[in-house]
Amino acid sequence: MSKEERIKLFRICSSCSKEFEATIEPVLVEATRGLLTGSISTFQDCPFCKERNDIWIRIVIEENVE
C-alpha cells in the first residue's frame, strides 16, 4: 500500500471571509515566515471585496491510502 498526500492551499479574506485558491510557492514563503513570527497572514487586496485586508492562509492536507 502506498499513501498519497495532496496539499491544497487557500487564502481567506479577514473582511468578507471568502476563500480563494493560492499558489504554493508564495504561500510556503509566507507560512515559513509565519512560523517564525507566529502569524500566517498577509496584508493584500482581496479579489472579492476589493479592499486591502489581512488575508489568512488555510492549508488542507488530504490523505488517501491506496
PDB file of N, CA, C and O in Angstrom:
ATOM      1  N   MET A   1       0.833  -1.192   0.000  1.00  0.00           N
ATOM      2  CA  MET A   1       0.000   0.000   0.000  1.00  0.00           C
ATOM      3  C   MET A   1       0.869   1.244   0.000  1.00  0.00           C
ATOM      4  O   MET A   1       1.877   1.314   0.702  1.00  0.00           O
ATOM      5  N   SER A   2       0.478   2.193  -0.771  1.00  0.00           N
ATOM      6  CA  SER A   2       1.202   3.460  -0.742  1.00  0.00           C
ATOM      7  C   SER A   2       0.246   4.562  -0.310  1.00  0.00           C
ATOM      8  O   SER A   2      -0.941   4.554  -0.636  1.00  0.00           O
ATOM      9  N   LYS A   3       0.791   5.487   0.417  1.00  0.00           N
ATOM     10  CA  LYS A   3      -0.010   6.595   0.927  1.00  0.00           C
ATOM     11  C   LYS A   3       0.273   7.827   0.084  1.00  0.00           C
ATOM     12  O   LYS A   3       1.430   8.155  -0.181  1.00  0.00           O
ATOM     13  N   GLU A   4      -0.769   8.497  -0.330  1.00  0.00           N
ATOM     14  CA  GLU A   4      -0.614   9.694  -1.147  1.00  0.00           C
ATOM     15  C   GLU A   4      -1.197  10.882  -0.391  1.00  0.00           C
ATOM     16  O   GLU A   4      -2.289  10.794   0.170  1.00  0.00           O
ATOM     17  N   GLU A   5      -0.469  11.986  -0.378  1.00  0.00           N
ATOM     18  CA  GLU A   5      -0.958  13.205   0.257  1.00  0.00           C
ATOM     19  C   GLU A   5      -1.077  14.299  -0.789  1.00  0.00           C
ATOM     20  O   GLU A   5      -0.203  14.462  -1.641  1.00  0.00           O
ATOM     21  N   ARG A   6      -2.147  15.030  -0.713  1.00  0.00           N
ATOM     22  CA  ARG A   6      -2.330  16.196  -1.576  1.00  0.00           C
ATOM     23  C   ARG A   6      -2.474  17.412  -0.682  1.00  0.00           C
ATOM     24  O   ARG A   6      -3.201  17.393   0.311  1.00  0.00           O
ATOM     25  N   ILE A   7      -1.782  18.450  -1.047  1.00  0.00           N
ATOM     26  CA  ILE A   7      -1.872  19.687  -0.282  1.00  0.00           C
ATOM     27  C   ILE A   7      -2.627  20.708  -1.111  1.00  0.00           C
ATOM     28  O   ILE A   7      -2.273  20.976  -2.259  1.00  0.00           O
ATOM     29  N   LYS A   8      -3.669  21.276  -0.521  1.00  0.00           N
ATOM     30  CA  LYS A   8      -4.420  22.348  -1.166  1.00  0.00           C
ATOM     31  C   LYS A   8      -4.259  23.593  -0.313  1.00  0.00           C
ATOM     32  O   LYS A   8      -4.351  23.541   0.914  1.00  0.00           O
ATOM     33  N   LEU A   9      -4.020  24.700  -0.973  1.00  0.00           N
ATOM     34  CA  LEU A   9      -3.805  25.955  -0.265  1.00  0.00           C
ATOM     35  C   LEU A   9      -4.880  26.956  -0.645  1.00  0.00           C
ATOM     36  O   LEU A   9      -5.238  27.091  -1.815  1.00  0.00           O
ATOM     37  N   PHE A  10      -5.384  27.649   0.352  1.00  0.00           N
ATOM     38  CA  PHE A  10      -6.413  28.650   0.131  1.00  0.00           C
ATOM     39  C   PHE A  10      -6.059  29.916   0.889  1.00  0.00           C
ATOM     40  O   PHE A  10      -5.371  29.871   1.909  1.00  0.00           O
ATOM     41  N   ARG A  11      -6.525  31.024   0.391  1.00  0.00           N
ATOM     42  CA  ARG A  11      -6.425  32.297   1.099  1.00  0.00           C
ATOM     43  C   ARG A  11      -7.837  32.680   1.513  1.00  0.00           C
ATOM     44  O   ARG A  11      -8.789  32.431   0.773  1.00  0.00           O
ATOM     45  N   ILE A  12      -7.981  33.279   2.682  1.00  0.00           N
ATOM     46  CA  ILE A  12      -9.280  33.683   3.205  1.00  0.00           C
ATOM     47  C   ILE A  12      -9.197  35.145   3.612  1.00  0.00           C
ATOM     48  O   ILE A  12      -8.312  35.533   4.375  1.00  0.00           O
ATOM     49  N   CYS A  13     -10.121  35.956   3.103  1.00  0.00           N
ATOM     50  CA  CYS A  13     -10.154  37.381   3.430  1.00  0.00           C
ATOM     51  C   CYS A  13     -10.698  37.564   4.847  1.00  0.00           C
ATOM     52  O   CYS A  13     -11.715  36.965   5.197  1.00  0.00           O
ATOM     53  N   SER A  14     -10.039  38.376   5.656  1.00  0.00           N
ATOM     54  CA  SER A  14     -10.484  38.605   7.029  1.00  0.00           C
ATOM     55  C   SER A  14     -11.720  39.497   7.079  1.00  0.00           C
ATOM     56  O   SER A  14     -12.395  39.558   8.107  1.00  0.00           O
ATOM     57  N   SER A  15     -12.023  40.186   5.985  1.00  0.00           N
ATOM     58  CA  SER A  15     -13.179  41.081   5.965  1.00  0.00           C
ATOM     59  C   SER A  15     -14.432  40.385   5.434  1.00  0.00           C
ATOM     60  O   SER A  15     -15.450  40.340   6.125  1.00  0.00           O
ATOM     61  N   CYS A  16     -14.371  39.843   4.219  1.00  0.00           N
ATOM     62  CA  CYS A  16     -15.565  39.236   3.607  1.00  0.00           C
ATOM     63  C   CYS A  16     -15.633  37.725   3.818  1.00  0.00           C
ATOM     64  O   CYS A  16     -16.652  37.109   3.505  1.00  0.00           O
ATOM     65  N   SER A  17     -14.568  37.119   4.342  1.00  0.00           N
ATOM     66  CA  SER A  17     -14.482  35.677   4.634  1.00  0.00           C
ATOM     67  C   SER A  17     -14.567  34.774   3.409  1.00  0.00           C
ATOM     68  O   SER A  17     -14.778  33.569   3.547  1.00  0.00           O
ATOM     69  N   LYS A  18     -14.407  35.332   2.223  1.00  0.00           N
ATOM     70  CA  LYS A  18     -14.419  34.494   1.022  1.00  0.00           C
ATOM     71  C   LYS A  18     -13.057  33.829   0.875  1.00  0.00           C
ATOM     72  O   LYS A  18     -12.024  34.362   1.280  1.00  0.00           O
ATOM     73  N   GLU A  19     -13.100  32.658   0.286  1.00  0.00           N
ATOM     74  CA  GLU A  19     -11.914  31.832   0.145  1.00  0.00           C
ATOM     75  C   GLU A  19     -11.539  31.720  -1.331  1.00  0.00           C
ATOM     76  O   GLU A  19     -12.409  31.575  -2.189  1.00  0.00           O
ATOM     77  N   PHE A  20     -10.248  31.788  -1.617  1.00  0.00           N
ATOM     78  CA  PHE A  20      -9.786  31.610  -2.989  1.00  0.00           C
ATOM     79  C   PHE A  20      -8.491  30.822  -2.967  1.00  0.00           C
ATOM     80  O   PHE A  20      -7.735  30.868  -1.996  1.00  0.00           O
ATOM     81  N   GLU A  21      -8.241  30.086  -4.066  1.00  0.00           N
ATOM     82  CA  GLU A  21      -7.062  29.223  -4.113  1.00  0.00           C
ATOM     83  C   GLU A  21      -5.779  30.037  -4.149  1.00  0.00           C
ATOM     84  O   GLU A  21      -5.741  31.159  -4.655  1.00  0.00           O
ATOM     85  N   ALA A  22      -4.750  29.449  -3.607  1.00  0.00           N
ATOM     86  CA  ALA A  22      -3.448  30.098  -3.562  1.00  0.00           C
ATOM     87  C   ALA A  22      -2.433  29.233  -4.294  1.00  0.00           C
ATOM     88  O   ALA A  22      -2.594  28.017  -4.392  1.00  0.00           O
ATOM     89  N   THR A  23      -1.395  29.867  -4.804  1.00  0.00           N
ATOM     90  CA  THR A  23      -0.311  29.108  -5.423  1.00  0.00           C
ATOM     91  C   THR A  23       0.689  28.725  -4.335  1.00  0.00           C
ATOM     92  O   THR A  23       0.827  29.425  -3.332  1.00  0.00           O
ATOM     93  N   ILE A  24       1.369  27.629  -4.538  1.00  0.00           N
ATOM     94  CA  ILE A  24       2.150  27.045  -3.453  1.00  0.00           C
ATOM     95  C   ILE A  24       3.401  27.839  -3.067  1.00  0.00           C
ATOM     96  O   ILE A  24       3.681  27.981  -1.876  1.00  0.00           O
ATOM     97  N   GLU A  25       4.154  28.355  -4.025  1.00  0.00           N
ATOM     98  CA  GLU A  25       5.433  28.980  -3.688  1.00  0.00           C
ATOM     99  C   GLU A  25       5.293  30.197  -2.769  1.00  0.00           C
ATOM    100  O   GLU A  25       5.953  30.235  -1.730  1.00  0.00           O
ATOM    101  N   PRO A  26       4.459  31.201  -3.104  1.00  0.00           N
ATOM    102  CA  PRO A  26       4.346  32.340  -2.189  1.00  0.00           C
ATOM    103  C   PRO A  26       3.797  31.940  -0.824  1.00  0.00           C
ATOM    104  O   PRO A  26       4.199  32.499   0.196  1.00  0.00           O
ATOM    105  N   VAL A  27       2.886  30.978  -0.801  1.00  0.00           N
ATOM    106  CA  VAL A  27       2.302  30.558   0.468  1.00  0.00           C
ATOM    107  C   VAL A  27       3.341  29.872   1.341  1.00  0.00           C
ATOM    108  O   VAL A  27       3.352  30.078   2.554  1.00  0.00           O
ATOM    109  N   LEU A  28       4.209  29.066   0.759  1.00  0.00           N
ATOM    110  CA  LEU A  28       5.252  28.417   1.553  1.00  0.00           C
ATOM    111  C   LEU A  28       6.196  29.442   2.169  1.00  0.00           C
ATOM    112  O   LEU A  28       6.613  29.291   3.317  1.00  0.00           O
ATOM    113  N   VAL A  29       6.529  30.468   1.424  1.00  0.00           N
ATOM    114  CA  VAL A  29       7.377  31.537   1.956  1.00  0.00           C
ATOM    115  C   VAL A  29       6.661  32.234   3.109  1.00  0.00           C
ATOM    116  O   VAL A  29       7.252  32.467   4.163  1.00  0.00           O
ATOM    117  N   GLU A  30       5.366  32.572   2.904  1.00  0.00           N
ATOM    118  CA  GLU A  30       4.593  33.251   3.948  1.00  0.00           C
ATOM    119  C   GLU A  30       4.414  32.358   5.170  1.00  0.00           C
ATOM    120  O   GLU A  30       4.505  32.828   6.304  1.00  0.00           O
ATOM    121  N   ALA A  31       4.158  31.062   4.941  1.00  0.00           N
ATOM    122  CA  ALA A  31       3.960  30.138   6.059  1.00  0.00           C
ATOM    123  C   ALA A  31       5.243  29.982   6.867  1.00  0.00           C
ATOM    124  O   ALA A  31       5.200  29.940   8.096  1.00  0.00           O
ATOM    125  N   THR A  32       6.367  29.898   6.194  1.00  0.00           N
ATOM    126  CA  THR A  32       7.648  29.796   6.891  1.00  0.00           C
ATOM    127  C   THR A  32       7.898  31.049   7.716  1.00  0.00           C
ATOM    128  O   THR A  32       8.316  30.965   8.870  1.00  0.00           O
ATOM    129  N   ARG A  33       7.645  32.199   7.130  1.00  0.00           N
ATOM    130  CA  ARG A  33       7.795  33.460   7.862  1.00  0.00           C
ATOM    131  C   ARG A  33       6.814  33.491   9.037  1.00  0.00           C
ATOM    132  O   ARG A  33       7.148  33.959  10.126  1.00  0.00           O
ATOM    133  N   GLY A  34       5.601  32.985   8.802  1.00  0.00           N
ATOM    134  CA  GLY A  34       4.584  32.965   9.848  1.00  0.00           C
ATOM    135  C   GLY A  34       4.964  32.087  11.022  1.00  0.00           C
ATOM    136  O   GLY A  34       4.669  32.418  12.170  1.00  0.00           O
ATOM    137  N   LEU A  35       5.619  30.970  10.743  1.00  0.00           N
ATOM    138  CA  LEU A  35       6.074  30.112  11.832  1.00  0.00           C
ATOM    139  C   LEU A  35       7.082  30.840  12.712  1.00  0.00           C
ATOM    140  O   LEU A  35       7.152  30.604  13.918  1.00  0.00           O
ATOM    141  N   LEU A  36       7.851  31.714  12.109  1.00  0.00           N
ATOM    142  CA  LEU A  36       8.847  32.472  12.868  1.00  0.00           C
ATOM    143  C   LEU A  36       8.224  33.638  13.625  1.00  0.00           C
ATOM    144  O   LEU A  36       8.695  34.006  14.701  1.00  0.00           O
ATOM    145  N   THR A  37       7.161  34.224  13.061  1.00  0.00           N
ATOM    146  CA  THR A  37       6.549  35.403  13.683  1.00  0.00           C
ATOM    147  C   THR A  37       5.277  35.082  14.452  1.00  0.00           C
ATOM    148  O   THR A  37       4.807  35.908  15.234  1.00  0.00           O
ATOM    149  N   GLY A  38       4.709  33.890  14.243  1.00  0.00           N
ATOM    150  CA  GLY A  38       3.502  33.494  14.961  1.00  0.00           C
ATOM    151  C   GLY A  38       2.197  33.838  14.263  1.00  0.00           C
ATOM    152  O   GLY A  38       1.128  33.627  14.837  1.00  0.00           O
ATOM    153  N   SER A  39       2.249  34.363  13.039  1.00  0.00           N
ATOM    154  CA  SER A  39       1.027  34.721  12.317  1.00  0.00           C
ATOM    155  C   SER A  39       1.172  34.365  10.847  1.00  0.00           C
ATOM    156  O   SER A  39       2.125  34.786  10.192  1.00  0.00           O
ATOM    157  N   ILE A  40       0.217  33.583  10.325  1.00  0.00           N
ATOM    158  CA  ILE A  40       0.277  33.224   8.910  1.00  0.00           C
ATOM    159  C   ILE A  40      -0.800  34.015   8.175  1.00  0.00           C
ATOM    160  O   ILE A  40      -1.902  33.522   7.935  1.00  0.00           O
ATOM    161  N   SER A  41      -0.462  35.231   7.829  1.00  0.00           N
ATOM    162  CA  SER A  41      -1.373  36.074   7.057  1.00  0.00           C
ATOM    163  C   SER A  41      -0.551  37.102   6.296  1.00  0.00           C
ATOM    164  O   SER A  41       0.619  37.336   6.601  1.00  0.00           O
ATOM    165  N   THR A  42      -1.183  37.707   5.307  1.00  0.00           N
ATOM    166  CA  THR A  42      -0.553  38.784   4.559  1.00  0.00           C
ATOM    167  C   THR A  42      -1.538  39.932   4.490  1.00  0.00           C
ATOM    168  O   THR A  42      -2.731  39.746   4.730  1.00  0.00           O
ATOM    169  N   PHE A  43      -1.061  41.094   4.170  1.00  0.00           N
ATOM    170  CA  PHE A  43      -1.919  42.264   4.003  1.00  0.00           C
ATOM    171  C   PHE A  43      -1.931  42.561   2.516  1.00  0.00           C
ATOM    172  O   PHE A  43      -0.947  43.060   1.971  1.00  0.00           O
ATOM    173  N   GLN A  44      -3.047  42.254   1.853  1.00  0.00           N
ATOM    174  CA  GLN A  44      -3.123  42.432   0.409  1.00  0.00           C
ATOM    175  C   GLN A  44      -4.558  42.679  -0.025  1.00  0.00           C
ATOM    176  O   GLN A  44      -5.481  42.640   0.789  1.00  0.00           O
ATOM    177  N   ASP A  45      -4.740  42.936  -1.326  1.00  0.00           N
ATOM    178  CA  ASP A  45      -6.073  43.182  -1.871  1.00  0.00           C
ATOM    179  C   ASP A  45      -6.842  41.876  -2.010  1.00  0.00           C
ATOM    180  O   ASP A  45      -6.306  40.874  -2.482  1.00  0.00           O
ATOM    181  N   CYS A  46      -8.111  41.899  -1.590  1.00  0.00           N
ATOM    182  CA  CYS A  46      -8.999  40.752  -1.760  1.00  0.00           C
ATOM    183  C   CYS A  46      -9.638  40.857  -3.144  1.00  0.00           C
ATOM    184  O   CYS A  46     -10.136  41.925  -3.502  1.00  0.00           O
ATOM    185  N   PRO A  47      -9.638  39.770  -3.937  1.00  0.00           N
ATOM    186  CA  PRO A  47     -10.243  39.833  -5.271  1.00  0.00           C
ATOM    187  C   PRO A  47     -11.767  39.929  -5.233  1.00  0.00           C
ATOM    188  O   PRO A  47     -12.385  40.228  -6.255  1.00  0.00           O
ATOM    189  N   PHE A  48     -12.384  39.684  -4.081  1.00  0.00           N
ATOM    190  CA  PHE A  48     -13.843  39.719  -3.984  1.00  0.00           C
ATOM    191  C   PHE A  48     -14.354  41.066  -3.481  1.00  0.00           C
ATOM    192  O   PHE A  48     -15.156  41.712  -4.156  1.00  0.00           O
ATOM    193  N   CYS A  49     -13.901  41.494  -2.308  1.00  0.00           N
ATOM    194  CA  CYS A  49     -14.424  42.750  -1.756  1.00  0.00           C
ATOM    195  C   CYS A  49     -13.602  43.964  -2.192  1.00  0.00           C
ATOM    196  O   CYS A  49     -13.968  45.102  -1.896  1.00  0.00           O
ATOM    197  N   LYS A  50     -12.487  43.722  -2.898  1.00  0.00           N
ATOM    198  CA  LYS A  50     -11.638  44.782  -3.470  1.00  0.00           C
ATOM    199  C   LYS A  50     -11.052  45.718  -2.417  1.00  0.00           C
ATOM    200  O   LYS A  50     -10.701  46.858  -2.721  1.00  0.00           O
ATOM    201  N   GLU A  51     -10.949  45.238  -1.186  1.00  0.00           N
ATOM    202  CA  GLU A  51     -10.350  46.041  -0.123  1.00  0.00           C
ATOM    203  C   GLU A  51      -9.037  45.407   0.311  1.00  0.00           C
ATOM    204  O   GLU A  51      -8.814  44.210   0.131  1.00  0.00           O
ATOM    205  N   ARG A  52      -8.181  46.231   0.880  1.00  0.00           N
ATOM    206  CA  ARG A  52      -6.900  45.739   1.387  1.00  0.00           C
ATOM    207  C   ARG A  52      -7.121  45.249   2.815  1.00  0.00           C
ATOM    208  O   ARG A  52      -7.462  46.030   3.703  1.00  0.00           O
ATOM    209  N   ASN A  53      -6.924  43.950   3.026  1.00  0.00           N
ATOM    210  CA  ASN A  53      -7.199  43.329   4.322  1.00  0.00           C
ATOM    211  C   ASN A  53      -6.128  42.307   4.661  1.00  0.00           C
ATOM    212  O   ASN A  53      -5.276  41.963   3.842  1.00  0.00           O
ATOM    213  N   ASP A  54      -6.203  41.830   5.907  1.00  0.00           N
ATOM    214  CA  ASP A  54      -5.404  40.658   6.264  1.00  0.00           C
ATOM    215  C   ASP A  54      -5.987  39.471   5.524  1.00  0.00           C
ATOM    216  O   ASP A  54      -7.195  39.241   5.569  1.00  0.00           O
ATOM    217  N   ILE A  55      -5.146  38.725   4.848  1.00  0.00           N
ATOM    218  CA  ILE A  55      -5.566  37.527   4.130  1.00  0.00           C
ATOM    219  C   ILE A  55      -4.908  36.338   4.823  1.00  0.00           C
ATOM    220  O   ILE A  55      -3.684  36.205   4.832  1.00  0.00           O
ATOM    221  N   TRP A  56      -5.736  35.482   5.397  1.00  0.00           N
ATOM    222  CA  TRP A  56      -5.236  34.322   6.116  1.00  0.00           C
ATOM    223  C   TRP A  56      -5.001  33.170   5.161  1.00  0.00           C
ATOM    224  O   TRP A  56      -5.597  33.118   4.086  1.00  0.00           O
ATOM    225  N   ILE A  57      -4.148  32.260   5.543  1.00  0.00           N
ATOM    226  CA  ILE A  57      -3.826  31.096   4.723  1.00  0.00           C
ATOM    227  C   ILE A  57      -4.416  29.854   5.393  1.00  0.00           C
ATOM    228  O   ILE A  57      -4.244  29.641   6.593  1.00  0.00           O
ATOM    229  N   ARG A  58      -5.105  29.045   4.605  1.00  0.00           N
ATOM    230  CA  ARG A  58      -5.632  27.768   5.097  1.00  0.00           C
ATOM    231  C   ARG A  58      -4.956  26.663   4.301  1.00  0.00           C
ATOM    232  O   ARG A  58      -4.966  26.675   3.070  1.00  0.00           O
ATOM    233  N   ILE A  59      -4.377  25.721   5.002  1.00  0.00           N
ATOM    234  CA  ILE A  59      -3.682  24.608   4.361  1.00  0.00           C
ATOM    235  C   ILE A  59      -4.473  23.332   4.638  1.00  0.00           C
ATOM    236  O   ILE A  59      -4.746  23.000   5.792  1.00  0.00           O
ATOM    237  N   VAL A  60      -4.837  22.625   3.578  1.00  0.00           N
ATOM    238  CA  VAL A  60      -5.592  21.377   3.701  1.00  0.00           C
ATOM    239  C   VAL A  60      -4.714  20.245   3.185  1.00  0.00           C
ATOM    240  O   VAL A  60      -4.225  20.291   2.056  1.00  0.00           O
ATOM    241  N   ILE A  61      -4.522  19.240   4.011  1.00  0.00           N
ATOM    242  CA  ILE A  61      -3.756  18.062   3.595  1.00  0.00           C
ATOM    243  C   ILE A  61      -4.731  16.896   3.500  1.00  0.00           C
ATOM    244  O   ILE A  61      -5.312  16.469   4.498  1.00  0.00           O
ATOM    245  N   GLU A  62      -4.897  16.395   2.296  1.00  0.00           N
ATOM    246  CA  GLU A  62      -5.773  15.251   2.067  1.00  0.00           C
ATOM    247  C   GLU A  62      -4.910  13.999   2.006  1.00  0.00           C
ATOM    248  O   GLU A  62      -3.942  13.940   1.249  1.00  0.00           O
ATOM    249  N   GLU A  63      -5.262  13.013   2.796  1.00  0.00           N
ATOM    250  CA  GLU A  63      -4.514  11.761   2.801  1.00  0.00           C
ATOM    251  C   GLU A  63      -5.380  10.663   2.206  1.00  0.00           C
ATOM    252  O   GLU A  63      -6.506  10.439   2.650  1.00  0.00           O
ATOM    253  N   ASN A  64      -4.857   9.991   1.215  1.00  0.00           N
ATOM    254  CA  ASN A  64      -5.547   8.863   0.589  1.00  0.00           C
ATOM    255  C   ASN A  64      -4.662   7.638   0.699  1.00  0.00           C
ATOM    256  O   ASN A  64      -3.471   7.699   0.395  1.00  0.00           O
ATOM    257  N   VAL A  65      -5.222   6.558   1.120  1.00  0.00           N
ATOM    258  CA  VAL A  65      -4.475   5.305   1.184  1.00  0.00           C
ATOM    259  C   VAL A  65      -4.913   4.451   0.014  1.00  0.00           C
ATOM    260  O   VAL A  65      -6.101   4.176  -0.161  1.00  0.00           O
ATOM    261  N   GLU A  66      -3.949   4.036  -0.782  1.00  0.00           N
ATOM    262  CA  GLU A  66      -4.256   3.208  -1.954  1.00  0.00           C
ATOM    263  C   GLU A  66      -4.000   1.752  -1.660  1.00  0.00           C
ATOM    264  O   GLU A  66      -4.201   0.902  -2.527  1.00  0.00           O
TER     265      GLU A  66
END
